[in-house]
Amino acid sequence: MSARRGLSALARERLERFARVLALSGLIGAAYGIRSGSSAASPAVNALIGAVDAVLIAGCVAGIEMFALRSAPLRAIARLPFGAVLALKSAVYAAIAVAVIAAQPAERLAGAALYGATDLARTVGFSLIVTTLFIVLYQAAGLVGYRTFRELVLGKYRAPRAERRFFLFVDVVGSSALAERLGPLRAHQFLARVFTLAAEPVAARRGEIYQYVGDEIVVTWAERDGAPDARPLRCYFEVRAALDAQASQFRERFGVEPQLRAALHLGEVIVGEVGVERRAIVFHGDVMNATARLEQATRDLGCRFIASAEALRALGLPPDLALRDLGALALRGREEPLQAFCVEERALRT
């Protein structure tokens, strides 16, 4: 348990994903073993051999994808064209499949042979097809977000449905001036670093990054997922703390420390899939517009983090945070004013 607490939220999420890949691979391998195994062995032995071989191959492949390729020495591979990456990975993973199948670790353990010489090539080919499919799906999931990809695959939002959700809009202060001073490439690198550091607190607080809009991150939670321990409130301050911890590196590299503005609101949205050539899960509802207007209001009200009364009623207020009543705010595009509060850490109040 102590080792689990020592892992970051992103590391725990990858380990859980890794375990799911192994489990699914074991099932596929067992089915293949029963279908293509030796008639001299029982179906149970064939299934065991197929499952063990599949888990060994999948463990190597998934370990490279989820962990090794994220290490500094191998990150350059991700910058290659997708076709080159796919070809390189396919060659490496095919070699892994050949090595595992040729070594026959499970067969030696079970004292039975699953693959004859004639069907070794067929088995390697099947492993390569499954592995290539895994690579493509994993890359696609990384582009749209793993939770979003899972929900697209499962068709959760094929029929639009209403949900109550928290939305946290986090904006990087002064990014336009920074882009003018540093140039577009360096400004992109600055924002990319901010977004990378923000990912860990968002994952730790079980938020979903809905999208990046220029210099803004939009994070969302279903109401039941965001309410425990006031996760959306905690998330903002933990993102800010993560950036503060790297302030000296930002100053050294970019000449400025990142500063944030944010707004939080809760309300009903319609969630559904849209698009044909490129499908996506989108949210429609007044809560999106209201949150954006609250974030804009931070510029005029001398507050870096505004939360609506609706969101605070659902979350409660952690004891280390304090509120400053901003009254009923008249927001552009809304007929009704919105009661809102400035949220601050008690230790930082003046």
C-alpha atoms as a printed R data frame, in Angstrom:
    type eleno elety resid chain resno       x       y       z
1   ATOM     1    CA   MET     A     1   0.000   0.000   0.000
2   ATOM     2    CA   SER     A     2   2.838   2.426   0.811
3   ATOM     3    CA   ALA     A     3   4.424   1.751  -2.582
4   ATOM     4    CA   ARG     A     4   1.124   2.558  -4.278
5   ATOM     5    CA   ARG     A     5   0.903   5.873  -2.409
6   ATOM     6    CA   GLY     A     6   4.396   6.713  -3.620
7   ATOM     7    CA   LEU     A     7   3.377   6.436  -7.277
8   ATOM     8    CA   SER     A     8   2.130   9.471  -9.145
9   ATOM     9    CA   ALA     A     9  -1.469   9.496 -10.370
10  ATOM    10    CA   LEU     A    10  -0.326   9.168 -13.973
11  ATOM    11    CA   ALA     A    11   1.945   6.246 -13.082
12  ATOM    12    CA   ARG     A    12  -0.929   4.467 -11.291
13  ATOM    13    CA   GLU     A    13  -3.199   5.065 -14.276
14  ATOM    14    CA   ARG     A    14  -0.605   3.599 -16.653
15  ATOM    15    CA   LEU     A    15  -0.087   0.587 -14.408
16  ATOM    16    CA   GLU     A    16  -3.830  -0.038 -14.321
17  ATOM    17    CA   ARG     A    17  -3.951   0.278 -18.111
18  ATOM    18    CA   PHE     A    18  -0.967  -2.080 -18.366
19  ATOM    19    CA   ALA     A    19  -2.782  -4.655 -16.215
20  ATOM    20    CA   ARG     A    20  -5.882  -4.418 -18.416
21  ATOM    21    CA   VAL     A    21  -3.760  -4.996 -21.528
22  ATOM    22    CA   LEU     A    22  -2.205  -8.101 -19.964
23  ATOM    23    CA   ALA     A    23  -5.598  -9.471 -18.967
24  ATOM    24    CA   LEU     A    24  -7.093  -8.910 -22.417
25  ATOM    25    CA   SER     A    25  -4.009 -10.379 -24.090
26  ATOM    26    CA   GLY     A    26  -4.227 -13.462 -21.897
27  ATOM    27    CA   LEU     A    27  -7.820 -14.026 -22.979
28  ATOM    28    CA   ILE     A    28  -6.954 -13.591 -26.664
29  ATOM    29    CA   GLY     A    29  -3.968 -15.915 -26.303
30  ATOM    30    CA   ALA     A    30  -6.039 -18.554 -24.525
31  ATOM    31    CA   ALA     A    31  -8.663 -18.457 -27.286
32  ATOM    32    CA   TYR     A    32  -5.962 -18.735 -29.944
33  ATOM    33    CA   GLY     A    33  -4.345 -21.635 -28.100
34  ATOM    34    CA   ILE     A    34  -7.622 -23.566 -27.975
35  ATOM    35    CA   ARG     A    35  -8.272 -22.842 -31.652
36  ATOM    36    CA   SER     A    36  -4.790 -23.616 -32.991
37  ATOM    37    CA   GLY     A    37  -3.205 -25.804 -30.328
38  ATOM    38    CA   SER     A    38  -1.899 -29.300 -30.567
39  ATOM    39    CA   SER     A    39  -4.503 -32.069 -30.739
40  ATOM    40    CA   ALA     A    40  -2.210 -34.122 -28.478
41  ATOM    41    CA   ALA     A    41  -2.764 -31.699 -25.576
42  ATOM    42    CA   SER     A    42  -5.962 -30.915 -23.717
43  ATOM    43    CA   PRO     A    43  -7.830 -27.649 -24.418
44  ATOM    44    CA   ALA     A    44  -6.884 -26.427 -20.937
45  ATOM    45    CA   VAL     A    45  -3.158 -26.932 -21.609
46  ATOM    46    CA   ASN     A    46  -3.420 -25.307 -25.039
47  ATOM    47    CA   ALA     A    47  -5.258 -22.366 -23.497
48  ATOM    48    CA   LEU     A    48  -2.625 -22.003 -20.769
49  ATOM    49    CA   ILE     A    49   0.236 -22.069 -23.265
50  ATOM    50    CA   GLY     A    50  -1.464 -19.538 -25.539
51  ATOM    51    CA   ALA     A    51  -2.257 -17.256 -22.599
52  ATOM    52    CA   VAL     A    52   1.287 -17.339 -21.196
53  ATOM    53    CA   ASP     A    53   2.864 -16.609 -24.595
54  ATOM    54    CA   ALA     A    54   0.406 -13.778 -25.228
55  ATOM    55    CA   VAL     A    55   0.996 -12.205 -21.821
56  ATOM    56    CA   LEU     A    56   4.767 -12.346 -22.291
57  ATOM    57    CA   ILE     A    57   4.556 -10.722 -25.719
58  ATOM    58    CA   ALA     A    58   1.985  -8.155 -24.611
59  ATOM    59    CA   GLY     A    59   3.959  -7.391 -21.450
60  ATOM    60    CA   CYS     A    60   7.047  -6.532 -23.504
61  ATOM    61    CA   VAL     A    61   5.117  -4.494 -26.065
62  ATOM    62    CA   ALA     A    62   2.933  -2.630 -23.574
63  ATOM    63    CA   GLY     A    63   5.906  -2.030 -21.294
64  ATOM    64    CA   ILE     A    64   7.788  -0.380 -24.154
65  ATOM    65    CA   GLU     A    65   4.760   1.676 -25.224
66  ATOM    66    CA   MET     A    66   3.611   2.816 -21.805
67  ATOM    67    CA   PHE     A    67   6.886   3.186 -19.931
68  ATOM    68    CA   ALA     A    68  10.119   2.828 -21.923
69  ATOM    69    CA   LEU     A    69   9.139   5.231 -24.729
70  ATOM    70    CA   ARG     A    70   8.338   7.910 -22.146
71  ATOM    71    CA   SER     A    71  11.900   7.891 -20.835
72  ATOM    72    CA   ALA     A    72  14.179  10.728 -21.936
73  ATOM    73    CA   PRO     A    73  16.556   8.606 -24.108
74  ATOM    74    CA   LEU     A    74  13.678   7.253 -26.242
75  ATOM    75    CA   ARG     A    75  11.397  10.285 -26.519
76  ATOM    76    CA   ALA     A    76  12.996  11.234 -29.855
77  ATOM    77    CA   ILE     A    77  11.240   8.236 -31.426
78  ATOM    78    CA   ALA     A    78   7.869   9.918 -30.916
79  ATOM    79    CA   ARG     A    79   9.020  12.835 -33.084
80  ATOM    80    CA   LEU     A    80   9.512  10.598 -36.132
81  ATOM    81    CA   PRO     A    81   6.769  10.432 -38.803
82  ATOM    82    CA   PHE     A    82   3.963   8.075 -37.834
83  ATOM    83    CA   GLY     A    83   4.741   5.682 -40.696
84  ATOM    84    CA   ALA     A    84   8.372   5.409 -39.596
85  ATOM    85    CA   VAL     A    85   7.339   4.875 -35.973
86  ATOM    86    CA   LEU     A    86   4.857   2.180 -36.980
87  ATOM    87    CA   ALA     A    87   7.433   0.369 -39.154
88  ATOM    88    CA   LEU     A    88  10.123   0.523 -36.453
89  ATOM    89    CA   LYS     A    89   7.792  -0.678 -33.725
90  ATOM    90    CA   SER     A    90   6.385  -3.449 -35.907
91  ATOM    91    CA   ALA     A    91   9.890  -4.770 -36.607
92  ATOM    92    CA   VAL     A    92  10.890  -4.684 -32.937
93  ATOM    93    CA   TYR     A    93   7.636  -6.208 -31.740
94  ATOM    94    CA   ALA     A    94   7.749  -8.925 -34.404
95  ATOM    95    CA   ALA     A    95  11.207  -9.846 -33.141
96  ATOM    96    CA   ILE     A    96   9.839 -10.050 -29.600
97  ATOM    97    CA   ALA     A    97   6.992 -12.310 -30.766
98  ATOM    98    CA   VAL     A    98   9.413 -14.599 -32.641
99  ATOM    99    CA   ALA     A    99  11.728 -14.787 -29.631
100 ATOM   100    CA   VAL     A   100   8.928 -15.659 -27.192
101 ATOM   101    CA   ILE     A   101   7.280 -18.220 -29.455
102 ATOM   102    CA   ALA     A   102  10.574 -19.819 -30.475
103 ATOM   103    CA   ALA     A   103  11.755 -20.067 -26.859
104 ATOM   104    CA   GLN     A   104   8.508 -21.866 -25.957
105 ATOM   105    CA   PRO     A   105   8.633 -21.028 -22.225
106 ATOM   106    CA   ALA     A   106   5.074 -22.131 -21.532
107 ATOM   107    CA   GLU     A   107   5.453 -25.319 -23.575
108 ATOM   108    CA   ARG     A   108   8.519 -26.303 -21.607
109 ATOM   109    CA   LEU     A   109   6.690 -25.631 -18.379
110 ATOM   110    CA   ALA     A   110   3.614 -27.620 -19.427
111 ATOM   111    CA   GLY     A   111   5.558 -30.385 -21.140
112 ATOM   112    CA   ALA     A   112   3.498 -30.010 -24.316
113 ATOM   113    CA   ALA     A   113   3.966 -28.409 -27.723
114 ATOM   114    CA   LEU     A   114   1.487 -25.845 -29.001
115 ATOM   115    CA   TYR     A   115   3.223 -24.802 -32.202
116 ATOM   116    CA   GLY     A   116   4.608 -27.104 -34.837
117 ATOM   117    CA   ALA     A   117   7.201 -25.927 -37.325
118 ATOM   118    CA   THR     A   118   4.565 -25.406 -40.000
119 ATOM   119    CA   ASP     A   119   2.337 -23.041 -38.028
120 ATOM   120    CA   LEU     A   120   5.094 -21.004 -36.331
121 ATOM   121    CA   ALA     A   121   4.991 -18.384 -39.104
122 ATOM   122    CA   ARG     A   122   1.204 -18.210 -38.902
123 ATOM   123    CA   THR     A   123   1.360 -17.668 -35.154
124 ATOM   124    CA   VAL     A   124   3.989 -14.938 -35.470
125 ATOM   125    CA   GLY     A   125   1.852 -13.294 -38.161
126 ATOM   126    CA   PHE     A   126  -1.198 -13.373 -35.909
127 ATOM   127    CA   SER     A   127   0.834 -11.867 -33.058
128 ATOM   128    CA   LEU     A   128   2.102  -9.130 -35.375
129 ATOM   129    CA   ILE     A   129  -1.427  -8.272 -36.549
130 ATOM   130    CA   VAL     A   130  -2.696  -8.017 -32.986
131 ATOM   131    CA   THR     A   131   0.362  -5.979 -31.949
132 ATOM   132    CA   THR     A   132   0.018  -3.561 -34.878
133 ATOM   133    CA   LEU     A   133  -3.661  -3.095 -34.034
134 ATOM   134    CA   PHE     A   134  -2.672  -2.373 -30.434
135 ATOM   135    CA   ILE     A   135  -0.118   0.250 -31.563
136 ATOM   136    CA   VAL     A   136  -2.624   2.033 -33.799
137 ATOM   137    CA   LEU     A   137  -5.348   2.020 -31.131
138 ATOM   138    CA   TYR     A   138  -2.930   3.166 -28.425
139 ATOM   139    CA   GLN     A   139  -1.701   6.047 -30.584
140 ATOM   140    CA   ALA     A   140  -5.288   7.043 -31.429
141 ATOM   141    CA   ALA     A   141  -6.309   6.894 -27.765
142 ATOM   142    CA   GLY     A   142  -3.391   9.137 -26.858
143 ATOM   143    CA   LEU     A   143  -4.591  11.782 -29.325
144 ATOM   144    CA   VAL     A   144  -8.172  12.025 -28.044
145 ATOM   145    CA   GLY     A   145  -7.634  10.937 -24.423
146 ATOM   146    CA   TYR     A   146  -7.922   7.392 -23.088
147 ATOM   147    CA   ARG     A   147 -11.229   7.889 -21.309
148 ATOM   148    CA   THR     A   148 -12.762   9.617 -24.328
149 ATOM   149    CA   PHE     A   149 -11.464   6.860 -26.607
150 ATOM   150    CA   ARG     A   150 -12.922   4.183 -24.327
151 ATOM   151    CA   GLU     A   151 -16.291   5.911 -24.318
152 ATOM   152    CA   LEU     A   152 -16.215   6.240 -28.111
153 ATOM   153    CA   VAL     A   153 -15.445   2.531 -28.479
154 ATOM   154    CA   LEU     A   154 -18.170   1.546 -26.015
155 ATOM   155    CA   GLY     A   155 -20.658   3.920 -27.632
156 ATOM   156    CA   LYS     A   156 -21.568   5.440 -24.275
157 ATOM   157    CA   TYR     A   157 -22.632   8.735 -25.842
158 ATOM   158    CA   ARG     A   158 -23.854   7.477 -29.213
159 ATOM   159    CA   ALA     A   159 -27.291   8.670 -28.087
160 ATOM   160    CA   PRO     A   160 -27.013  12.166 -26.528
161 ATOM   161    CA   ARG     A   161 -27.671  12.271 -22.798
162 ATOM   162    CA   ALA     A   162 -27.926  14.910 -20.095
163 ATOM   163    CA   GLU     A   163 -25.323  15.020 -17.321
164 ATOM   164    CA   ARG     A   164 -24.475  17.402 -14.516
165 ATOM   165    CA   ARG     A   165 -20.811  18.262 -14.788
166 ATOM   166    CA   PHE     A   166 -18.185  20.508 -13.278
167 ATOM   167    CA   PHE     A   167 -16.125  22.525 -15.733
168 ATOM   168    CA   LEU     A   168 -12.820  24.096 -14.770
169 ATOM   169    CA   PHE     A   169 -11.354  26.565 -17.260
170 ATOM   170    CA   VAL     A   170  -7.669  27.271 -16.561
171 ATOM   171    CA   ASP     A   171  -6.063  30.081 -18.555
172 ATOM   172    CA   VAL     A   172  -2.354  30.956 -18.765
173 ATOM   173    CA   VAL     A   173  -1.925  34.666 -18.010
174 ATOM   174    CA   GLY     A   174  -0.063  36.845 -20.515
175 ATOM   175    CA   SER     A   175   0.474  34.217 -23.188
176 ATOM   176    CA   SER     A   176  -0.177  36.689 -26.025
177 ATOM   177    CA   ALA     A   177   2.536  39.047 -24.805
178 ATOM   178    CA   LEU     A   178   4.807  36.066 -24.257
179 ATOM   179    CA   ALA     A   179   4.277  34.879 -27.837
180 ATOM   180    CA   GLU     A   180   5.150  38.345 -29.101
181 ATOM   181    CA   ARG     A   181   8.335  38.431 -27.038
182 ATOM   182    CA   LEU     A   182   9.522  34.848 -27.500
183 ATOM   183    CA   GLY     A   183   8.114  34.039 -30.931
184 ATOM   184    CA   PRO     A   184   5.562  31.333 -31.778
185 ATOM   185    CA   LEU     A   185   7.896  28.332 -31.418
186 ATOM   186    CA   ARG     A   186   9.183  29.256 -27.966
187 ATOM   187    CA   ALA     A   187   5.685  30.250 -26.851
188 ATOM   188    CA   HIS     A   188   4.452  26.838 -27.961
189 ATOM   189    CA   GLN     A   189   7.221  25.175 -25.946
190 ATOM   190    CA   PHE     A   190   6.247  27.280 -22.916
191 ATOM   191    CA   LEU     A   191   2.581  26.256 -23.129
192 ATOM   192    CA   ALA     A   192   3.478  22.626 -23.832
193 ATOM   193    CA   ARG     A   193   5.537  22.556 -20.636
194 ATOM   194    CA   VAL     A   194   2.680  24.138 -18.653
195 ATOM   195    CA   PHE     A   195   0.194  21.601 -20.006
196 ATOM   196    CA   THR     A   196   2.564  18.714 -19.262
197 ATOM   197    CA   LEU     A   197   2.966  19.794 -15.635
198 ATOM   198    CA   ALA     A   198  -0.794  20.281 -15.294
199 ATOM   199    CA   ALA     A   199  -1.512  16.707 -16.397
200 ATOM   200    CA   GLU     A   200  -0.409  15.084 -13.134
201 ATOM   201    CA   PRO     A   201  -2.659  17.128 -10.771
202 ATOM   202    CA   VAL     A   202  -5.594  16.698 -13.162
203 ATOM   203    CA   ALA     A   203  -5.066  12.930 -13.184
204 ATOM   204    CA   ALA     A   204  -4.584  12.870  -9.409
205 ATOM   205    CA   ARG     A   205  -7.958  14.564  -8.958
206 ATOM   206    CA   ARG     A   206  -9.618  12.261 -11.523
207 ATOM   207    CA   GLY     A   207 -10.379  15.080 -13.949
208 ATOM   208    CA   GLU     A   208 -10.752  14.666 -17.712
209 ATOM   209    CA   ILE     A   209  -8.938  17.123 -19.951
210 ATOM   210    CA   TYR     A   210 -11.701  17.922 -22.421
211 ATOM   211    CA   GLN     A   211  -9.626  20.129 -24.683
212 ATOM   212    CA   TYR     A   212  -6.826  22.640 -25.017
213 ATOM   213    CA   VAL     A   213  -8.024  25.929 -26.489
214 ATOM   214    CA   GLY     A   214  -5.049  28.115 -27.307
215 ATOM   215    CA   ASP     A   215  -3.553  28.894 -23.892
216 ATOM   216    CA   GLU     A   216  -6.463  27.397 -21.948
217 ATOM   217    CA   ILE     A   217  -7.129  23.954 -20.486
218 ATOM   218    CA   VAL     A   218 -10.716  22.796 -20.060
219 ATOM   219    CA   VAL     A   219 -11.107  20.098 -17.400
220 ATOM   220    CA   THR     A   220 -14.365  18.355 -16.554
221 ATOM   221    CA   TRP     A   221 -15.814  15.952 -13.993
222 ATOM   222    CA   ALA     A   222 -19.174  14.254 -13.774
223 ATOM   223    CA   GLU     A   223 -20.791  15.610 -10.593
224 ATOM   224    CA   ARG     A   224 -20.455  12.304  -8.715
225 ATOM   225    CA   ASP     A   225 -16.752  12.070  -9.639
226 ATOM   226    CA   GLY     A   226 -15.857  15.656  -8.796
227 ATOM   227    CA   ALA     A   227 -17.669  16.016  -5.475
228 ATOM   228    CA   PRO     A   228 -15.407  13.814  -3.255
229 ATOM   229    CA   ASP     A   229 -12.805  15.959  -1.468
230 ATOM   230    CA   ALA     A   230 -13.791  18.954  -3.623
231 ATOM   231    CA   ARG     A   231 -11.632  17.649  -6.458
232 ATOM   232    CA   PRO     A   232 -12.141  20.536  -8.907
233 ATOM   233    CA   LEU     A   233 -11.131  23.095  -6.273
234 ATOM   234    CA   ARG     A   234  -8.122  21.045  -5.220
235 ATOM   235    CA   CYS     A   235  -7.150  20.522  -8.840
236 ATOM   236    CA   TYR     A   236  -6.635  24.214  -9.597
237 ATOM   237    CA   PHE     A   237  -4.418  24.832  -6.576
238 ATOM   238    CA   GLU     A   238  -2.394  21.669  -7.214
239 ATOM   239    CA   VAL     A   239  -1.806  22.673 -10.841
240 ATOM   240    CA   ARG     A   240  -0.614  26.047  -9.597
241 ATOM   241    CA   ALA     A   241   1.663  24.376  -7.028
242 ATOM   242    CA   ALA     A   242   3.152  22.129  -9.713
243 ATOM   243    CA   LEU     A   243   3.999  25.186 -11.806
244 ATOM   244    CA   ASP     A   244   5.381  27.077  -8.797
245 ATOM   245    CA   ALA     A   245   7.705  24.147  -8.075
246 ATOM   246    CA   GLN     A   246   9.212  24.579 -11.536
247 ATOM   247    CA   ALA     A   247   9.334  28.388 -11.428
248 ATOM   248    CA   SER     A   248  13.127  28.620 -11.526
249 ATOM   249    CA   GLN     A   249  13.305  26.357 -14.581
250 ATOM   250    CA   PHE     A   250  10.701  28.498 -16.361
251 ATOM   251    CA   ARG     A   251  12.635  31.677 -15.541
252 ATOM   252    CA   GLU     A   252  15.870  30.153 -16.756
253 ATOM   253    CA   ARG     A   253  14.411  28.814 -19.992
254 ATOM   254    CA   PHE     A   254  11.743  31.389 -20.873
255 ATOM   255    CA   GLY     A   255  12.464  34.397 -18.660
256 ATOM   256    CA   VAL     A   256   9.042  34.288 -16.998
257 ATOM   257    CA   GLU     A   257   7.037  32.202 -14.536
258 ATOM   258    CA   PRO     A   258   3.610  30.909 -15.592
259 ATOM   259    CA   GLN     A   259   0.615  32.484 -13.871
260 ATOM   260    CA   LEU     A   260  -2.942  31.170 -14.022
261 ATOM   261    CA   ARG     A   261  -6.518  32.379 -13.985
262 ATOM   262    CA   ALA     A   262  -9.399  29.955 -13.597
263 ATOM   263    CA   ALA     A   263 -13.141  29.577 -13.214
264 ATOM   264    CA   LEU     A   264 -15.324  26.731 -12.013
265 ATOM   265    CA   HIS     A   265 -19.016  26.107 -12.585
266 ATOM   266    CA   LEU     A   266 -21.472  23.217 -12.357
267 ATOM   267    CA   GLY     A   267 -24.515  22.593 -14.484
268 ATOM   268    CA   GLU     A   268 -26.342  20.337 -16.889
269 ATOM   269    CA   VAL     A   269 -24.894  19.666 -20.313
270 ATOM   270    CA   ILE     A   270 -25.894  17.465 -23.210
271 ATOM   271    CA   VAL     A   271 -23.123  14.992 -23.992
272 ATOM   272    CA   GLY     A   272 -22.974  13.237 -27.321
273 ATOM   273    CA   GLU     A   273 -20.874  12.106 -30.244
274 ATOM   274    CA   VAL     A   274 -20.517  14.337 -33.291
275 ATOM   275    CA   GLY     A   275 -18.679  14.122 -36.585
276 ATOM   276    CA   VAL     A   276 -18.291  11.592 -39.370
277 ATOM   277    CA   GLU     A   277 -14.702  11.609 -40.636
278 ATOM   278    CA   ARG     A   278 -13.450  12.551 -37.181
279 ATOM   279    CA   ARG     A   279 -15.685  11.635 -34.280
280 ATOM   280    CA   ALA     A   280 -15.534  13.355 -30.916
281 ATOM   281    CA   ILE     A   281 -17.498  13.603 -27.679
282 ATOM   282    CA   VAL     A   282 -18.720  17.154 -27.111
283 ATOM   283    CA   PHE     A   283 -20.599  19.039 -24.401
284 ATOM   284    CA   HIS     A   284 -23.322  21.572 -25.117
285 ATOM   285    CA   GLY     A   285 -25.013  23.757 -22.550
286 ATOM   286    CA   ASP     A   286 -25.095  27.123 -20.834
287 ATOM   287    CA   VAL     A   287 -22.632  25.915 -18.195
288 ATOM   288    CA   MET     A   288 -19.833  26.021 -20.795
289 ATOM   289    CA   ASN     A   289 -20.550  29.633 -21.750
290 ATOM   290    CA   ALA     A   290 -21.019  30.682 -18.128
291 ATOM   291    CA   THR     A   291 -17.677  29.166 -17.088
292 ATOM   292    CA   ALA     A   292 -15.924  30.967 -19.934
293 ATOM   293    CA   ARG     A   293 -17.518  34.266 -18.875
294 ATOM   294    CA   LEU     A   294 -16.490  33.698 -15.245
295 ATOM   295    CA   GLU     A   295 -12.911  33.116 -16.370
296 ATOM   296    CA   GLN     A   296 -13.009  36.398 -18.306
297 ATOM   297    CA   ALA     A   297 -14.347  38.154 -15.203
298 ATOM   298    CA   THR     A   298 -11.166  37.287 -13.281
299 ATOM   299    CA   ARG     A   299  -9.397  39.974 -15.316
300 ATOM   300    CA   ASP     A   300 -11.598  42.741 -13.892
301 ATOM   301    CA   LEU     A   301 -12.272  41.549 -10.342
302 ATOM   302    CA   GLY     A   302  -8.758  41.115  -8.964
303 ATOM   303    CA   CYS     A   303  -9.276  37.399  -8.388
304 ATOM   304    CA   ARG     A   304  -7.345  34.559  -9.953
305 ATOM   305    CA   PHE     A   305  -9.936  31.828  -9.270
306 ATOM   306    CA   ILE     A   306 -13.711  32.322  -9.392
307 ATOM   307    CA   ALA     A   307 -16.198  29.577  -8.542
308 ATOM   308    CA   SER     A   308 -19.949  29.759  -8.915
309 ATOM   309    CA   ALA     A   309 -22.228  29.309  -5.919
310 ATOM   310    CA   GLU     A   310 -23.747  26.300  -7.722
311 ATOM   311    CA   ALA     A   311 -20.384  24.530  -7.838
312 ATOM   312    CA   LEU     A   312 -19.533  25.393  -4.244
313 ATOM   313    CA   ARG     A   313 -22.870  24.088  -2.946
314 ATOM   314    CA   ALA     A   314 -22.074  20.704  -4.480
315 ATOM   315    CA   LEU     A   315 -18.474  20.634  -3.282
316 ATOM   316    CA   GLY     A   316 -18.414  22.273   0.109
317 ATOM   317    CA   LEU     A   317 -15.342  24.249   1.119
318 ATOM   318    CA   PRO     A   318 -12.122  22.555   2.311
319 ATOM   319    CA   PRO     A   319 -10.833  24.125   5.556
320 ATOM   320    CA   ASP     A   320  -7.631  25.385   3.942
321 ATOM   321    CA   LEU     A   321  -9.551  27.493   1.417
322 ATOM   322    CA   ALA     A   322 -11.462  30.730   1.910
323 ATOM   323    CA   LEU     A   323 -14.135  32.569  -0.060
324 ATOM   324    CA   ARG     A   324 -14.630  36.224  -0.923
325 ATOM   325    CA   ASP     A   325 -18.180  36.991  -1.990
326 ATOM   326    CA   LEU     A   326 -18.257  38.665  -5.402
327 ATOM   327    CA   GLY     A   327 -22.022  39.039  -5.419
328 ATOM   328    CA   ALA     A   328 -24.275  38.356  -8.380
329 ATOM   329    CA   LEU     A   329 -22.183  38.881 -11.505
330 ATOM   330    CA   ALA     A   330 -23.778  40.152 -14.692
331 ATOM   331    CA   LEU     A   331 -22.104  38.081 -17.392
332 ATOM   332    CA   ARG     A   332 -22.162  38.887 -21.077
333 ATOM   333    CA   GLY     A   333 -24.626  36.697 -22.951
334 ATOM   334    CA   ARG     A   334 -26.643  35.744 -19.854
335 ATOM   335    CA   GLU     A   335 -29.920  37.295 -18.785
336 ATOM   336    CA   GLU     A   336 -29.666  36.143 -15.179
337 ATOM   337    CA   PRO     A   337 -26.694  37.187 -13.006
338 ATOM   338    CA   LEU     A   338 -24.590  34.422 -11.505
339 ATOM   339    CA   GLN     A   339 -23.656  34.330  -7.827
340 ATOM   340    CA   ALA     A   340 -19.898  33.743  -7.563
341 ATOM   341    CA   PHE     A   341 -17.020  33.747  -5.099
342 ATOM   342    CA   CYS     A   342 -13.304  34.317  -5.246
343 ATOM   343    CA   VAL     A   343 -11.542  31.191  -3.951
344 ATOM   344    CA   GLU     A   344  -8.205  31.634  -2.193
345 ATOM   345    CA   GLU     A   345  -5.857  29.615  -0.054
346 ATOM   346    CA   ARG     A   346  -6.039  30.859   3.516
347 ATOM   347    CA   ALA     A   347  -2.277  31.058   3.865
348 ATOM   348    CA   LEU     A   348  -2.117  33.360   0.859
349 ATOM   349    CA   ARG     A   349  -4.829  35.792   1.877
350 ATOM   350    CA   THR     A   350  -3.767  39.321   2.651
